Amino acid sequence: MAISEIPFDDLTLQHIRDLVDGGVPEGRRLEFKRDHYGRTDDAKKEFAADVSALANSSGGDLIIGVSEERGLASGLPGVEVKNSDALILAISESLRSSVEPHIFGLRVRWLEIGPEHGVIIIRVPRSWAAPHRVTVAKDSRFFIRDENGKHAMSVDELRRAFLYATDIENRIREFRGQRLNALVANEGPLALDNDTPCLVVHIIPLAGFSEGLQIEFDDNRAGVPPIGAGGWNSMYSIDGLVSYSGPEESAGSVRAFTTFFRNGVVEAVARLHTAEASGTRAIHLEPIEEEVVSIVARAFRELDFYRVPAPFYILVSILGAKGITAPKDHWRQPVAYPYRSEKILLPDLRIENALPEQLDTLMRPLFDLLWNAFGHRRSPSYDEAGIRRRRR
C-alpha cells in the first residue's frame, strides 16, 4: 500500500522505516527531504514550491528527515527539533503567507525517533482551489509535480488548471438545476406531502465533482438528519443515504428528507409552514435562517467524519415561492410584497473552512438577500456589527 493511502492519523515511524528499507522511489505523490528547508527567502520559496506543486497535481506526502539517492529512499537521519508543536505551527504559518490561495486541509505530523529528533510528515491534499502560486520575495510562479519532480507550470498547464476549476463550478450549478427540476416534479427519493413552498439546501464539496470520491457509509451512522427533525429514520437509495421525517419503512409522503450522496453532496429538502397574512400565504424567514445554519453545521460534522475536504458550496433555494409573502413582524405587516417567481435561487456561497461556529457570520449575505426577495432591507437577525441575535 502506498503511504499516501494510509490514513494520516495511523502513520507510524515504522511506515517511514519501511520506505527506507524498501528503497521506495519518489514520485508524483511522494517527496523526500534530508534536511530542514531553512529560513532564508530562497528556502521559503523552495518549501512553498514543493508544497504547492503537490496541491496543484494529485496531492501527496512531503517527508522531511529521509535521505534519498537517485530518487530512492536511502536513509532515516531525521531532523533535530526542540519543540515539535511550535514547528508544526510555524510550518502552517509559513505556508499561509507564502502560497496563494491558501491550501486547506493540509496536515502536519511529527514522528519521534528520539528526544528532539524525528521526522516531519506533511500531507498535502489535492486542492480544488488550484492553481496555487508561490508568493515569496516577489516570486509569483505556479508549480506542478509529476513522476520526475516539480516544475514551473507552462502557459498551457495554467490554462488547463483554470479551465478545470471553472468547469467544476459550472457542473455544480448544473447539478443544482437538475436536482431542483426533479424536486419540482416531486421525483426525489421520497414523495413530499402537501403543496406548500419547499426549502432546499445543498452543501456541495468541490471534491465531490472531481474524479474518484466515493463515500462508503458507516453502518453505525444515521447520515445527515432532515431539516427540523428531532428524530428520523434512514434508508439507502440509488444516490446514497436518505434520512427522513416519517415512520420507519413507510412508503408514504414525508415533510422532509435529506440525501447524503456518495460523492459527498448533501441535499436537504423540507416543506415550509405557511399562514395567512394580509390576504396572502406567508412564511416566516427567521426560523428558516436557523434551520439553514443548523443543517449546514450538521452536514459539516458528517463530512468531517468521512474526511471530505473543503472548500464547500452552500446553495439555498425555495421552490413554489410565487405569491408567497414574508412579513417581518410575526405575520403583521401593513404592506406585503408577494414573490413573483416560482423559485428563489440564492447565489452560491463558497466556504473555505468548515467551522460551524463561524456559520452565523458567513451566512449573513445569503440571509440579507433572502429578506431582500420579499422587500426588506436586510435580515433583522443581525445587529449593526454583524452579530447574530438569538431568538427569544
C-alpha positions in Angstrom: 0.0 0.0 0.0 1.3 3.4 -1.0 2.0 5.6 2.1 -0.4 8.3 0.7 -3.2 5.7 1.0 -2.6 5.1 4.8 -4.9 7.3 7.0 -2.8 10.2 8.2 -3.6 9.6 11.9 -2.5 5.9 11.5 1.0 6.7 10.2 3.9 5.5 12.4 7.7 5.6 12.3 7.6 2.0 11.1 5.9 3.1 7.9 8.8 5.5 7.3 11.3 2.8 8.0 9.5 0.6 5.5 10.0 3.2 2.8 13.7 3.3 3.5 14.1 -0.5 3.8 12.2 -0.9 0.5 14.1 1.8 -1.3 10.8 3.3 -2.3 11.1 5.9 -5.1 9.9 9.5 -5.0 7.1 10.1 -7.4 4.1 12.2 -8.3 2.7 11.9 -4.7 5.8 11.5 -2.6 8.9 13.6 -2.0 11.8 13.2 0.5 13.9 15.9 2.1 17.1 15.2 4.1 17.2 18.5 6.0 15.0 21.4 7.1 14.4 24.0 4.4 15.8 26.9 6.4 14.6 30.4 7.0 16.1 32.4 4.0 13.8 33.7 1.3 15.2 31.1 -1.1 14.5 28.3 1.3 10.9 29.6 1.9 10.4 29.7 -1.9 11.6 26.2 -2.3 9.3 24.9 0.5 6.3 26.8 -0.9 7.0 25.5 -4.4 7.3 21.8 -3.2 4.0 22.0 -1.3 2.0 23.9 -3.9 3.3 21.6 -6.6 1.7 18.7 -4.8 -1.6 20.6 -4.2 -1.7 21.6 -7.9 -1.4 18.0 -9.0 -2.6 14.9 -7.2 -1.7 15.8 -3.6 0.7 13.6 -1.6 3.3 13.5 1.2 6.4 15.6 1.8 8.6 13.8 4.3 11.4 15.8 5.9 14.2 13.7 7.6 14.5 11.0 5.0 17.6 11.0 2.7 17.5 9.8 -0.9 19.9 8.6 -3.6 18.9 8.9 -7.2 15.3 9.4 -6.1 15.1 6.3 -3.8 14.7 6.5 -0.1 18.1 5.5 1.4 18.3 6.6 5.0 16.5 7.9 8.0 18.7 10.5 9.6 15.8 12.5 10.9 15.9 16.2 11.9 16.6 17.9 15.2 13.6 19.8 16.6 13.4 21.2 20.1 9.7 22.0 20.1 7.7 19.9 17.6 4.4 21.7 18.4 6.0 25.1 17.7 7.4 23.7 14.5 4.0 22.4 13.2 2.5 25.9 13.9 5.5 27.6 12.1 5.0 25.4 9.1 1.3 26.3 8.8 2.0 30.0 9.2 4.8 29.9 6.7 2.6 28.3 4.0 -0.3 30.6 4.8 2.0 33.6 4.0 3.8 32.1 1.0 1.2 30.3 -1.0 -1.9 31.9 -2.6 -4.7 30.9 -2.4 -4.4 29.2 0.9 -4.3 25.4 0.8 -7.0 24.0 3.0 -6.8 20.5 4.5 -3.0 20.4 4.8 -1.9 18.3 7.8 1.5 18.1 9.6 2.8 15.4 12.0 5.9 14.8 14.0 7.1 11.2 14.3 9.7 10.9 17.1 12.9 8.9 16.6 14.4 10.0 19.9 14.4 13.1 22.2 14.2 16.2 20.0 14.9 14.0 17.0 12.3 12.8 14.4 10.6 13.0 11.0 8.2 15.6 9.8 5.3 14.4 7.5 3.3 17.0 5.6 0.2 15.6 3.9 -1.0 17.9 1.1 -4.4 17.3 -0.3 -5.2 17.7 -4.0 -6.6 21.2 -4.0 -9.9 22.2 -5.6 -8.9 25.8 -5.2 -5.9 25.3 -7.6 -3.8 26.6 -9.2 -1.8 27.9 -6.2 1.2 30.2 -6.7 4.3 31.0 -4.7 4.2 34.5 -3.1 7.7 34.8 -1.6 10.1 37.7 -2.4 8.2 38.8 -5.5 8.1 35.3 -6.9 4.7 34.5 -8.4 5.2 31.3 -10.2 2.9 28.3 -10.3 4.4 24.8 -9.9 3.1 21.3 -10.6 4.5 17.8 -9.8 4.8 14.8 -12.0 6.8 11.5 -11.7 10.0 13.3 -12.3 9.6 16.0 -9.7 8.2 19.5 -9.7 8.4 22.1 -12.5 7.0 25.6 -13.2 3.7 25.3 -14.9 3.6 26.2 -18.6 1.0 28.5 -20.1 -0.9 25.5 -21.4 -0.8 23.8 -18.0 -2.0 27.0 -16.3 -4.8 27.4 -18.9 -6.0 23.9 -18.2 -5.9 24.4 -14.5 -8.0 27.5 -14.6 -10.5 25.9 -17.1 -10.7 22.8 -14.9 -11.7 24.9 -11.9 -14.3 26.9 -13.9 -15.7 23.6 -15.3 -16.2 22.2 -11.8 -18.1 25.3 -10.7 -20.3 25.1 -13.8 -21.0 21.4 -13.2 -22.1 22.3 -9.6 -24.6 24.8 -10.9 -25.9 22.4 -13.5 -26.3 19.8 -10.8 -28.3 22.2 -8.7 -30.6 22.9 -11.6 -31.2 19.3 -12.4 -31.9 18.5 -8.7 -34.4 21.4 -8.4 -36.2 20.3 -11.5 -36.6 16.8 -10.1 -37.9 18.2 -6.8 -40.4 20.4 -8.5 -41.7 17.3 -10.2 -41.7 15.6 -6.8 -39.3 13.0 -8.0 -37.0 12.9 -5.0 -36.2 9.7 -3.2 -39.4 10.1 -1.2 -42.6 11.9 -2.0 -43.2 15.2 -0.2 -46.5 15.9 1.4 -48.9 18.8 0.6 -48.1 21.7 -1.8 -46.6 24.3 0.4 -43.3 26.0 -0.5 -40.2 23.9 -0.2 -36.8 24.8 1.3 -33.8 23.2 -0.4 -30.3 23.4 0.9 -27.3 22.0 -1.0 -23.9 21.5 0.7 -21.5 20.7 -2.2 -17.8 19.8 -1.7 -15.7 20.7 -4.7 -14.0 17.3 -4.2 -17.3 15.7 -5.0 -17.1 16.8 -8.6 -13.6 15.6 -9.1 -12.7 12.1 -10.1 -12.8 9.3 -7.6 -14.6 10.5 -4.4 -17.0 7.7 -3.3 -18.0 7.5 0.3 -18.5 4.1 1.9 -21.2 4.8 4.5 -20.6 3.6 8.1 -23.5 1.4 9.2 -23.3 2.9 12.7 -24.1 6.4 11.5 -27.5 7.6 10.5 -26.5 10.2 8.0 -27.4 13.9 8.0 -30.8 14.5 9.6 -33.8 16.0 7.9 -34.4 19.8 8.4 -36.2 20.4 11.6 -36.4 16.8 12.8 -35.8 15.7 16.4 -35.8 12.1 15.3 -35.7 10.4 12.0 -35.3 7.2 10.0 -32.8 6.3 7.3 -32.8 4.2 4.1 -30.5 3.7 1.2 -31.3 4.9 -2.3 -29.5 4.7 -5.7 -27.8 8.1 -4.9 -26.7 7.4 -1.3 -28.1 7.5 2.3 -31.5 9.2 2.8 -32.8 10.3 6.2 -36.5 11.3 6.5 -39.1 12.5 9.0 -41.6 9.7 8.7 -42.4 6.2 10.0 -39.8 3.6 9.5 -40.2 1.6 6.3 -43.1 3.7 5.2 -43.8 4.3 1.5 -46.0 7.4 2.3 -45.2 11.0 1.8 -42.9 12.9 4.2 -42.4 16.5 5.4 -38.6 16.5 5.0 -35.8 14.3 3.8 -32.0 14.7 3.4 -29.9 12.8 0.8 -26.2 12.2 1.5 -24.8 11.4 -1.9 -21.9 9.1 -2.3 -19.8 11.9 -3.8 -20.2 13.9 -0.6 -23.0 16.2 -1.7 -25.8 16.8 0.9 -29.3 17.8 -0.3 -31.7 18.8 2.5 -35.4 19.3 1.5 -38.3 20.4 3.7 -41.8 21.7 3.3 -42.3 25.2 4.9 -45.0 26.2 7.3 -47.3 28.9 5.8 -50.0 31.0 7.4 -52.5 33.6 6.2 -51.2 37.2 6.4 -52.7 40.3 4.8 -54.8 38.0 2.5 -51.8 36.0 1.2 -49.9 32.9 2.2 -46.8 33.9 4.2 -43.7 32.3 5.5 -41.5 33.3 8.5 -37.9 33.8 7.5 -36.1 33.9 10.8 -36.8 30.2 11.6 -35.7 29.4 8.0 -32.4 31.1 8.8 -31.9 29.0 11.9 -32.8 25.8 10.1 -30.3 26.5 7.3 -27.4 27.2 9.8 -28.3 24.1 11.7 -28.4 21.7 8.7 -25.2 23.1 7.3 -23.4 22.6 10.6 -24.7 19.1 10.9 -23.6 18.3 7.3 -20.1 19.7 8.0 -19.8 17.3 11.0 -20.8 14.3 8.9 -18.5 15.4 6.0 -15.6 15.8 8.5 -16.2 12.2 9.8 -15.7 11.0 6.2 -12.8 13.3 5.7 -14.4 15.1 2.8 -12.2 18.2 2.3 -13.1 21.8 1.9 -14.0 24.0 0.1 -17.8 23.7 0.1 -20.5 25.5 -1.8 -23.7 26.3 0.0 -26.8 26.8 -2.2 -30.1 27.8 -0.7 -33.4 27.7 -2.8 -37.1 28.0 -2.1 -39.4 26.2 -4.6 -43.1 27.1 -5.0 -42.5 30.7 -3.9 -44.8 32.5 -6.3 -47.3 34.6 -4.5 -45.7 34.0 -1.1 -45.0 36.9 1.3 -42.7 37.1 4.3 -43.9 39.7 6.9 -41.1 41.0 9.2 -43.2 41.3 12.4 -44.6 37.8 13.0 -47.2 37.9 10.3 -48.3 41.5 11.0 -47.3 44.0 8.3 -49.4 46.6 6.6 -47.7 46.1 3.2 -46.7 42.7 1.9 -44.7 42.1 -1.3 -45.5 38.7 -2.8 -42.6 37.0 -4.6 -43.3 36.9 -8.3 -41.4 33.8 -9.5 -41.7 30.1 -8.7 -38.1 29.7 -7.5 -35.9 31.7 -5.2 -32.3 30.8 -6.1 -29.8 32.5 -3.8 -26.3 32.8 -5.1 -23.8 30.1 -4.2 -21.7 30.8 -1.1 -18.2 29.3 -1.0 -16.8 28.3 2.4 -13.1 27.6 2.5 -13.0 26.1 6.0 -15.8 24.1 7.7 -16.0 25.7 11.1 -19.6 25.5 12.4 -19.0 28.4 14.9 -18.4 30.8 12.0 -21.5 29.9 10.0 -23.7 32.6 11.5 -21.4 35.3 10.2 -20.6 33.6 6.9 -24.3 33.1 6.1 -25.4 36.7 6.6 -25.0 37.8 2.9 -27.4 35.0 1.8 -29.9 35.8 4.5 -29.9 39.5 3.6 -30.7 38.5 0.0 -33.5 36.3 1.2 -35.1 39.2 3.0 -34.5 41.4 0.0 -36.5 39.0 -2.1 -39.6 40.0 0.0 -39.0 43.7 0.0 -37.0 44.1 3.2 -33.7 46.0 3.6 -31.8 43.2 5.3 -32.1 40.3 7.8 -33.2 41.6 11.2 -31.4 38.7 12.8 -28.1 40.6 12.8 -27.1 43.8 14.6 -25.2 46.6 13.0 -21.9 44.9 13.9 -23.0 41.7 12.0 -23.5 39.7 15.2 -26.4 37.3 15.0 -29.2 38.0 17.6 -30.6 34.9 19.3 -34.3 34.4 19.2 -36.2 34.5 22.5 
